[in-house]
């Protein structure tokens, strides 16, 4: 009856209920308690729920305060982050390279804590939530490390791993980077582009040290011990003793811990001549992991590892016979699909052929060669690395070809939890029917993908997203039924750590905010990118967008000369043969129900770069918008003098709320009902200035701020609007206190024409 397996399922349901995920936890629990193992399921759910409720919750360390703390270094990663435990608190700390600590060191530190950056959009990576679910209750920095060596056996293994990773240039080739991932569980040496490719093709699971790696290491070690004269049972005991050390050396991820526990359980059963079903072994392993740290339930590696392993064990009768590799690959891909779409919003239709090549290549050739390359000294390791590189180049060439085929990747947009659960139920039914009807049953996924991808095209509402890109501007416009998509400015941030000639940050607002929002909304094409003017904080992510998306055209203001940063990014568009239009006042366009018109600039001569900003007037679903770039008082005065301004429903406040803009005559000329200020949290310019806020308050304008509220979305339909904020649409002070997300509509109104 698989008691341990159903105990695990019940425990998962109980933890979800304790975390407030009532729909998912309660739904699956109701489904499970109607089955034959209802007692085990109910017992697991009840125990987990009660234990989670009564378990103590550590208090959050006060932010922005300095304190002296003594404790132990749990981990010291390659990116300069130290995991430090002091009493009830666990910190992520950053500090100087000098006297950098090692795992096991006992330290006495002066720590200054600080808040992690909040997520920019509802689809962005939530670092605060990640810390909470990792058992980290504060981040901070130290000026100096004061530590003593008090390491134990496991810490010595971690140190050995760290030294191995520092002892060579793993970035020197893709084969070396892959070896670091396969042997030591360290993926940071693989380029971001290659990691994204692996993720899209669904082969990234092969980089996680898991059952395959543990099986190879355990099997080889056991065979060596037996051939050396040790009894089979004695060799099994040695392997069991070595497995925890191997898990530590391989990074200690949930997948390798799960595989080590399952292997140890299997060896114990072999020694004691016992019998336990594979499902019960995985159930027992999962229970031990969750008992050690219930937060692992939210770890994607834990979810995928246990889900795919359980599915393969349940499908063993189906997988028997010929074409086993093909069947295993299809089963694993199908059962993990809901999780992949829920977390990443995209999948490749060519993931099955990619896996059919990549899985045997890694299993049979690349994994043994990687161990040889990583562990053998001198020419032996070099030869293994050379052979690995030759094969890997050919595998990557295949992935590069598949990447160019139609439909890659399929972007479904964000799939809600309820939708992912429904898809999982459908796939389980497909796997059940496969045994009788054959793999043709999976053709039912075609209309399911059609529904997922087609959702925006039947949505009769329009959306205007004022994206939180820090100290910069970016506004995404989605017209009703996905008729057109426009982006006004891209945001951008310079990396001043590079010295006198800073470049745009590689991991800036484009990757933190723009791409997650576009993927979450299922957007693969932008019909027009409108660049208001030539400053980095308005166009700095254009090159990234050109690389990642299909762009129909770029608009830039008609000027006599352009800043070098603008020339550089416009060249990115030209290189991809994207039309560039230099726009001026009086130009515009219309769609079926919406209209857009440029009001400024008319003549480029004599204006500052800010005052050269394109000013766009838009009427979307009967709601009027005015997008103003960074215009200042002089440009505002010209617009007023020429009578170009009229009452506006929603204003994009000029120049991030600077007191060089938003003059009283300008505000009284447009009388906005709502105004959105795009500024960075705690920015060095002090935007928005208080006198600007006072002027909008005196005009009776509802003010929204991306620095306090995150990305602000206006949902539009037939002259009415509704505002949603990715964090909170409450006041600045409330936002500072809570820091929690709120996706619920806060303010709405019917706008007069």
ABEGO torsion letter per residue (X at the ends): XGAAAAAAAAAAAAAAAAAGBAAAAAAAAAAAAABAAAAAAAAAAAAAAAAAAABBBBBBBBBGBBBBBBBBBABBBAAGBBBBBBEABBBBBBBBABGBBBBGBBBBBBBBBBBBBBBABAABBBAAAAAAAAGBABBBBBABBBBBBABBAAAAAAAAAAAAAAABBAAABAAAAAAAAAAAGBAAABBAAAAAAAAAAGAAAAABBBAAAAAAAAAAAAAAAAAAGBBAAAAAAAAAAAAAAAAAAAGGBAAAAAAAAAAAAAAAAAAAGBBBBAAAAAAAAAAAAAAABAAAAABAAAAAAAAAAAAAAAAAAAABEBGAAAAAAAAAAAAAAAAAAAAAGBBBAAAAAAAAAAAAAAAAAAAAAAAAAAABBEAAAAAAAAAAAAAAAAAAAAAAAAAABBGOBBBAEBBBAAAAAAAAAAAAAAAAAAAAAEAAAAAAAAAAAAAAAAAAAABABBBBBBBBAEBBBBBBBBBBGGABBBBBEAEEBBBAAAEABBBBBABBAAAAAAAAAAAAAGBABBABBBBABABAAAAAAAAAAAAABBBABBBBBBBABBBAAAAAAAAAAAAAGBBBBBBBBGBBBBBAABBBBBAOBABABGBBAAAABBBBBBBBGGBBBBBAEABBAAAAAAAAAAGABBBBABBBBBGGGBAABGBAAAAAAAGBABBBBBBBBGBAAGOBBAAAAAAAAAAGBBBBBAAAAEBBBBBBBGGBBBBBBAABABBAAAAAAAGBBBABBABBBBBBX
